[in-house]
Amino acid sequence: MPLALPLRPLPVLRPWGGRRAAPRFGWPETRAVGEWWLASCHPGSVTPLEGERDGATDLGAWLAAHGAAAGLPAPADFPLLVKFLDCEEILSLQVHPDDACARRQGLPRGKTEAWHVLDAAPGACVWLGTAPGITCARLLERVAAGAGDDELRGLLRRIEVAPGDTLVVRAGTLHAIGPGLLLYEVQQSSDTTWRIHDWGRGRPVHLPQAREACQDHPPEQPTRAPDEPGRWVPLAATPAFTLRRARVEDALDVTPAGSLAVLTVLSGRGTLRSGDASLPLSPGASVLLAGPARLAGSGLVLLCTDAPR
């Protein structure tokens, strides 16, 4: 039976948070919010539903009560964490473990992620991986020796980004997000971050865990998919998720590639019809989708994150 659950974004405050997302999507929020969790069953930060559904008010409670009957995972096994990142300041230099390393560290899963750039100030950048000739081990040696901000930036691979760019951040890759960015981030359902350097903010760092997690991957390049109205265009593909985008000019079908998908509206207005239900769509709205649905609208731009099969 097709299913569409409207989700309500959950604001999560971060010291580097910005104010780009709330005015863009018409949300009544004046604080600097670093993250808006759009689809999450992570303990402590479970995404609310947009109104009560079958006696449940959040995604975790609904899945616990009704997920198995709908062929969906239990909350602890929900595979995705989907967010907006609103970055006014630089984020910490960090790394995430892969699945094998996470198990060694007593964690349920690792964290591969992808970023899709929605807004970028002139010259905005990310750091992804190490500079040519520099290994993770060398960079971590310099961190342990007390290297300063400028030296560490020079040891990282800097990538200038613009709206429409997509980057895959494989687990084990050193990375930091620069200021002046609004990103859509999809990742495995994990909030594990091993912080390496925090640019003077004084938060704890996790060098032993980071040493175990770091990997010297080949450099990733940002990709930019063509804007092709009326069809789904792939943006990123990993074993943990796929990400695609569409511009609906009349009507367009959507079916999760795996067990479920998360749809997020970037711009435009329209409707989603799933079975006998019809949901209004507006900028910033997210929907958990199981089974086929039909989108209708004009100028409706959406991202779809598919869980693995």
C-alpha positions as CSV (number, residue, x, y, z in Angstrom):
1,M,0.0,0.0,0.0
2,P,1.6,3.4,-0.9
3,L,2.4,5.6,1.9
4,A,3.4,9.3,2.2
5,L,4.2,10.8,5.7
6,P,4.7,14.6,5.8
7,L,7.6,15.5,8.1
8,R,8.3,18.7,10.0
9,P,11.9,20.0,10.1
10,L,13.6,19.8,13.5
11,P,16.0,22.7,14.2
12,V,19.3,21.7,15.8
13,L,21.5,24.5,17.1
14,R,25.2,24.5,16.3
15,P,27.9,27.1,17.2
16,W,28.6,27.7,13.5
17,G,24.9,28.0,12.5
18,G,23.5,30.6,10.1
19,R,20.2,32.2,9.0
20,R,19.9,31.2,5.3
21,A,17.4,28.3,5.6
22,A,14.6,29.9,7.6
23,P,13.9,32.9,5.4
24,R,14.4,30.8,2.2
25,F,11.7,28.3,3.3
26,G,9.4,30.7,5.2
27,W,10.1,29.1,8.6
28,P,9.4,31.4,11.7
29,E,12.9,31.1,13.2
30,T,15.2,34.0,14.1
31,R,17.9,32.1,15.8
32,A,21.1,31.0,14.0
33,V,20.3,27.3,13.4
34,G,23.1,25.1,12.1
35,E,21.1,22.0,11.1
36,W,17.5,21.3,10.2
37,W,16.9,17.6,10.5
38,L,14.4,16.7,7.8
39,A,14.2,12.9,8.2
40,S,15.7,11.3,11.3
41,C,15.1,8.5,13.7
42,H,18.3,9.1,15.6
43,P,17.8,9.0,19.3
44,G,17.2,12.4,20.8
45,S,16.6,14.1,17.5
46,V,13.7,12.3,15.9
47,T,11.9,14.2,13.2
48,P,8.3,15.3,14.1
49,L,5.4,14.5,11.8
50,E,3.5,17.4,10.2
51,G,0.5,16.8,12.4
52,E,-0.6,13.6,14.2
53,R,-0.8,10.3,12.1
54,D,-2.3,7.1,13.5
55,G,-1.7,8.3,17.0
56,A,1.9,9.2,16.5
57,T,3.5,12.6,16.5
58,D,7.0,11.7,15.3
59,L,8.6,9.5,12.7
60,G,10.1,7.1,15.3
61,A,6.8,6.5,17.1
62,W,5.0,5.9,13.8
63,L,7.6,3.4,12.6
64,A,7.6,1.6,16.0
65,A,3.8,1.2,15.8
66,H,3.1,0.8,12.1
67,G,6.4,0.4,10.2
68,A,6.5,-3.4,10.1
69,A,3.0,-3.6,8.6
70,A,4.0,-1.1,5.9
71,G,7.2,-3.0,5.1
72,L,9.4,-0.3,6.7
73,P,12.3,-0.6,9.2
74,A,12.1,-0.2,12.9
75,P,13.4,3.2,14.2
76,A,16.7,1.7,15.2
77,D,17.2,0.4,11.7
78,F,16.1,3.5,9.8
79,P,18.9,3.9,7.3
80,L,19.0,7.6,6.5
81,L,19.6,11.0,8.1
82,V,18.6,13.9,5.9
83,K,19.4,17.6,6.8
84,F,19.9,21.1,5.7
85,L,23.2,22.5,6.9
86,D,23.2,26.3,7.4
87,C,26.9,27.3,7.8
88,E,27.7,30.9,8.9
89,E,31.2,29.9,10.2
90,I,33.6,27.1,9.3
91,L,32.7,23.7,10.7
92,S,35.3,21.6,12.6
93,L,37.9,19.5,10.7
94,Q,36.5,16.0,11.2
95,V,36.2,12.5,10.0
96,H,33.5,9.7,10.1
97,P,34.2,6.0,10.4
98,D,33.1,3.5,7.8
99,D,30.9,0.6,8.8
100,A,33.8,-1.8,9.7
101,C,35.6,0.9,11.8
102,A,32.3,1.9,13.4
103,R,31.7,-1.7,14.6
104,R,35.3,-1.8,16.0
105,Q,34.5,1.4,17.9
106,G,31.2,0.0,19.3
107,L,28.9,1.9,17.0
108,P,26.0,0.6,15.0
109,R,27.1,1.9,11.6
110,G,29.5,4.3,9.9
111,K,28.7,7.5,8.0
112,T,29.1,8.1,4.3
113,E,27.4,11.3,3.3
114,A,26.8,13.6,0.3
115,W,26.4,17.4,0.1
116,H,24.2,19.2,-2.5
117,V,24.9,23.0,-2.5
118,L,21.8,25.2,-2.4
119,D,23.4,28.6,-1.7
120,A,27.0,29.8,-1.6
121,A,28.5,33.1,-0.8
122,P,31.2,34.3,-3.4
123,G,34.3,32.2,-2.8
124,A,32.7,29.7,-0.5
125,C,34.5,26.4,-0.2
126,V,34.8,23.1,1.5
127,W,37.9,21.1,2.3
128,L,37.7,17.5,1.3
129,G,40.6,15.1,1.7
130,T,44.3,16.1,2.0
131,A,46.4,18.3,-0.3
132,P,48.6,16.5,-2.9
133,G,51.5,14.7,-1.3
134,I,49.9,14.8,2.2
135,T,48.5,11.7,4.0
136,C,46.0,11.6,6.7
137,A,48.7,10.3,9.1
138,R,50.9,13.3,8.3
139,L,48.0,15.8,8.9
140,L,47.1,14.2,12.2
141,E,50.8,14.3,13.2
142,R,50.7,18.1,12.7
143,V,47.5,18.4,14.6
144,A,49.0,16.5,17.5
145,A,52.1,18.8,17.3
146,G,49.9,21.9,17.7
147,A,49.7,23.1,14.1
148,G,47.7,26.3,13.7
149,D,44.7,27.1,11.5
150,D,46.6,28.4,8.5
151,E,49.0,25.4,8.4
152,L,46.2,22.9,8.6
153,R,44.2,24.6,5.8
154,G,47.3,24.3,3.6
155,L,47.4,20.5,4.3
156,L,43.8,20.1,3.1
157,R,42.3,19.9,-0.4
158,R,40.3,23.1,-0.9
159,I,37.3,23.0,-3.3
160,E,35.4,26.1,-4.2
161,V,31.7,25.3,-4.7
162,A,28.6,26.9,-6.2
163,P,24.8,26.2,-6.1
164,G,24.1,23.0,-8.0
165,D,27.3,21.2,-7.0
166,T,27.2,17.8,-5.4
167,L,30.0,16.1,-3.5
168,V,30.2,12.6,-2.1
169,V,32.0,12.4,1.3
170,R,33.1,8.8,1.7
171,A,33.5,7.6,5.3
172,G,37.1,8.0,6.3
173,T,37.7,11.2,4.4
174,L,38.9,14.2,6.3
175,H,36.7,17.2,5.7
176,A,35.5,20.6,6.8
177,I,32.7,22.9,5.5
178,G,33.5,26.5,5.0
179,P,31.3,29.5,5.9
180,G,28.7,31.0,3.7
181,L,27.0,27.8,2.6
182,L,23.5,26.2,2.7
183,L,23.7,22.5,1.9
184,Y,21.4,19.6,1.6
185,E,23.1,16.7,3.3
186,V,22.1,13.0,3.2
187,Q,24.0,10.4,5.2
188,Q,23.8,7.1,6.9
189,S,21.8,7.3,10.1
190,S,24.7,8.2,12.4
191,D,25.6,11.4,14.3
192,T,29.2,10.2,15.0
193,T,31.8,12.8,14.3
194,W,35.4,12.5,15.3
195,R,36.6,16.1,15.6
196,I,40.2,16.7,14.7
197,H,40.5,20.5,15.0
198,D,37.9,23.1,15.9
199,W,39.5,26.4,14.8
200,G,39.8,27.8,18.3
201,R,36.2,27.0,19.6
202,G,37.6,24.8,22.3
203,R,35.3,21.8,21.9
204,P,36.8,18.4,22.6
205,V,38.7,16.6,19.8
206,H,38.9,12.8,19.2
207,L,42.4,12.1,17.8
208,P,42.6,8.4,18.7
209,Q,39.3,7.6,17.1
210,A,40.1,9.8,14.1
211,R,43.4,8.0,13.5
212,E,41.5,4.7,13.3
213,A,38.8,6.1,11.0
214,C,40.9,8.1,8.6
215,Q,41.5,6.8,5.1
216,D,43.5,8.2,2.1
217,H,40.8,8.0,-0.6
218,P,41.4,9.2,-4.1
219,P,40.1,12.8,-4.4
220,E,36.4,13.4,-5.1
221,Q,35.4,16.0,-7.6
222,P,32.2,18.0,-7.4
223,T,29.6,17.1,-10.0
224,R,26.9,19.2,-11.6
225,A,24.0,17.5,-13.2
226,P,22.1,19.1,-16.1
227,D,18.7,20.7,-15.4
228,E,16.3,18.5,-17.4
229,P,12.7,19.3,-16.6
230,G,10.3,16.4,-16.5
231,R,12.7,13.6,-15.5
232,W,14.8,12.5,-12.5
233,V,18.4,13.4,-12.8
234,P,21.0,11.4,-10.7
235,L,23.2,13.5,-8.4
236,A,25.1,10.9,-6.2
237,A,25.1,7.1,-5.8
238,T,26.7,5.1,-2.9
239,P,25.9,1.7,-1.4
240,A,24.2,3.6,1.5
241,F,21.9,5.9,-0.6
242,T,21.2,7.5,-3.9
243,L,20.3,11.1,-4.5
244,R,18.4,12.6,-7.5
245,R,16.7,15.8,-8.5
246,A,13.7,16.7,-10.6
247,R,12.0,19.8,-12.0
248,V,8.3,19.1,-12.4
249,E,6.6,21.2,-15.1
250,D,3.3,19.3,-15.2
251,A,3.3,15.8,-13.7
252,L,6.0,13.3,-12.8
253,D,5.9,9.8,-11.2
254,V,8.2,8.9,-8.4
255,T,8.9,5.5,-6.9
256,P,11.6,4.8,-4.2
257,A,14.5,2.9,-5.7
258,G,14.7,0.9,-2.4
259,S,12.5,0.4,0.6
260,L,11.7,4.1,1.1
261,A,12.7,7.5,0.0
262,V,12.7,11.1,1.4
263,L,11.4,13.8,-0.9
264,T,12.3,17.5,-0.1
265,V,10.9,20.5,-2.0
266,L,13.5,23.1,-2.9
267,S,11.2,25.5,-4.7
268,G,7.8,25.8,-6.3
269,R,4.4,24.4,-5.2
270,G,2.4,21.4,-6.1
271,T,0.9,18.2,-4.8
272,L,1.9,14.6,-4.2
273,R,-0.7,11.9,-4.7
274,S,0.0,8.6,-3.0
275,G,-2.8,6.1,-3.1
276,D,-6.0,7.9,-2.1
277,A,-4.1,10.7,-0.3
278,S,-3.0,14.0,-1.7
279,L,-0.5,16.2,0.1
280,P,0.3,19.9,-0.7
281,L,3.9,20.6,-1.4
282,S,5.7,23.9,-0.7
283,P,9.4,25.0,-0.4
284,G,11.1,23.2,2.5
285,A,8.5,20.4,2.8
286,S,9.8,16.9,3.3
287,V,7.8,13.6,2.9
288,L,8.7,10.0,3.7
289,L,7.6,7.9,0.8
290,A,7.0,4.2,0.4
291,G,5.6,3.0,-2.8
292,P,4.7,4.9,-6.0
293,A,3.4,8.4,-6.1
294,R,2.6,11.2,-8.6
295,L,3.9,14.7,-8.4
296,A,2.0,17.6,-10.0
297,G,3.0,21.3,-10.2
298,S,4.8,23.9,-12.2
299,G,8.3,24.8,-11.4
300,L,8.4,22.3,-8.6
301,V,12.0,21.4,-7.8
302,L,12.6,18.4,-5.6
303,L,15.4,16.2,-4.2
304,C,14.8,12.5,-3.6
305,T,17.0,10.5,-1.3
306,D,16.5,6.8,-1.8
307,A,17.4,4.2,0.8
308,P,19.3,1.1,-0.2
309,R,17.3,-1.9,-1.5
